[in-house]
Amino acid sequence: MDKKIGFIGSGNMAGAIIRGILAKGLAKPEQIMATGRRKDRLEALGEELGIQVTTENKKAAAWADILFLAVKPGVFTQVIPEICEERKQDGLVISIAAGQSIASIEAMFGGRLRLVRVMPNTPSFVGEGMASISPNSLTLPEDIEVTQKIFGSIGRWEMVGEELMDAVIGVSGSSPAYVYMFIEAMADAAVIGGMAREQAYRFAAQAVYGSAKMVLETGKHPGELKDMVCSPAGTTIAAVAELEKQGLRKAVIEGCRACMEKSREMTEKGKRI
């Protein structure tokens, strides 16, 4: 990929994306530049990955053909005016922030730009992420293609209309936290049963990982896969019945709904800034 890639922000997600790009050979270290406020962390990242680093957002914006907005959504109103005139006007901008819609970002840039909004998640750190890709009306086919390649380097992606972004955040962007809670709870139960905690975490995490892989690779409905484990009068159906009694499904659905509602609130607030 003969493009220079700039990152405004060098936090955990930016680092995961950069590592994926380098691991898949999509760009060389010298083709990547990242910015940050903490000079010590920035320099450590530069030394680790061999990329260019700077504390000057304007420098990265003027240099990059593809510019990632990888800062918290609350600071967009500070960062975008700083880089608006400096960025390459024919370049691509990719936002990975929640709470900032395509329309609000376009407005902050004060005009026309090629923009893709992406919502990744933290399993991207280990190459198993899930990302939604939502381009604006001015993106070119090659913009979408390069975005797909970049996020394919850290997991899976799907094209999604921006109107579904709140649902994406509920089911994917925030859901690793719910899954970690589920793993922790199962491990706690195993500890009650006498298993050492670290071993319990490994058993629980591998069970979740393998179950998710079966959904993705078999194409079978999760309910069908569940039924395959539930023998008549067996241990699994007893557990499933108790989980239903305790309201597992309802708790998960209501948690996702609360997440989606918060996402909508953040987006509405972003529109008013």
Number of C-alpha atoms within 10 A of each C-alpha: 10 9 15 18 24 28 28 26 22 25 18 13 19 20 19 20 22 26 20 23 22 18 14 13 12 18 19 18 19 12 20 25 25 30 26 20 13 10 13 10 13 21 18 12 18 18 12 9 16 16 18 19 23 18 17 15 22 19 18 27 30 18 18 22 21 25 25 26 23 23 21 14 18 16 9 20 14 10 18 21 13 16 19 17 14 16 23 18 14 11 18 24 25 21 23 23 19 22 22 23 20 18 13 18 21 16 12 17 17 13 9 12 19 19 27 22 26 24 21 27 22 20 17 24 18 12 19 15 21 21 27 25 23 23 22 16 12 13 16 13 9 9 19 18 10 16 20 18 16 20 24 22 25 27 19 17 21 14 13 17 12 18 10 12 24 24 18 22 22 21 19 21 23 17 19 15 12 14 13 14 12 15 21 17 14 17 23 18 14 18 16 11 10 10 15 13 16 10 13 21 20 13 16 19 19 13 13 16 10 11 14 12 12 15 15 12 8 9 10 11 11 14 9 10 15 13 12 9 12 15 11 10 8 10 11 15 16 13 12 14 11 12 12 11 10 11 11 12 12 11 11 14 13 11 16 22 16 13 20 21 15 16 21 17 14 17 18 15 13 20 15 7 10
